[in-house]
Structure formats: C-alpha cells, structure tokens
Amino acid sequence: QVQVVESGGGLVQPGGSLRLSCAASGSILGAYNGHWYRQAPGKERELVATITAGGGAFYADGVRGRFAVSRDSAKPMIHLQMNDLKPEAPAVYYCVLAHSWGRGPQVTVSS
C-alpha cells in the first residue's frame, strides 16, 4: 500500500513563491507518473501539472511559465515550485503518485 504525503503549503503574498513536495512511502514498482491537482471551495478539481516517468512535464494553461514540476531521481518524490502566485481563493493541492492520492496541503495567496 503506497501512502502519499505532501508538504510545503501555507500562506504567501501575491507574487511570492512556494514549493510543494510529495513523497510516497512503500514500494512503487515500475515507472509511474506524478501529478499535482488543486481544488478551491465550490470548484472542480483541476490538473495543475504532470511529470511523466521519463521526466516530461505538462502544465495547465494558467500556470505554465510560473510553475515547475520535478521529480527526485533516487526516491519516489515529486515537487512543485510555484512562482509569481496570483491572488485567488485558497486551494488544496493534491499530489498523485502511482495512482495514490495525498490529502493535500492548502495554499492561500493573499495580502
């Protein structure tokens, strides 16, 4: 059973940066993709970024150029560097590794 734990959420001012990390405990066999989703209250969950097993990265239109997803080469861990954050409703960011979901840290961008 793979368990996923995220870290790094919190409150940041508009224009600021945050780095989220996500680690899996337990064994992940074979290649796997990693994903970051977010969900704000009253809104649907949306895919923010994906990093493939081969290291390819894909982003939602609204974050491309500001966010960067990466993965650790030695252990089942991915990161999401978020720069130039925009003021918007607080959202919970969920990490998915090998189809296992974390519980999500909240990110609040507010002055």
C-alpha positions, 0 to 999 in steps of 0.5 A: 500500500503506497501512502502519499504525503505532501508538504510545503503549503501555507500562506504567501503574498501575491507574487511570492513563491512556494514549493510543494513536495510529495513523497510516497512511502512503500514500494512503487514498482515500475515507472509511474507518473506524478501529478499535482491537482488543486481544488478551491471551495465550490470548484472542480478539481483541476490538473495543475501539472504532470511529470511523466516517468521519463521526466516530461512535464505538462502544465495547465494553461494558467500556470505554465511559465510560473510553475515547475514540476520535478521529480527526485531521481533516487526516491519516489518524490515529486515537487512543485515550485510555484512562482509569481502566485496570483491572488485567488481563493485558497486551494488544496493541492493534491499530489498523485503518485502511482495512482495514490492520492495525498490529502493535500496541503492548502495554499492561500495567496493573499495580502 
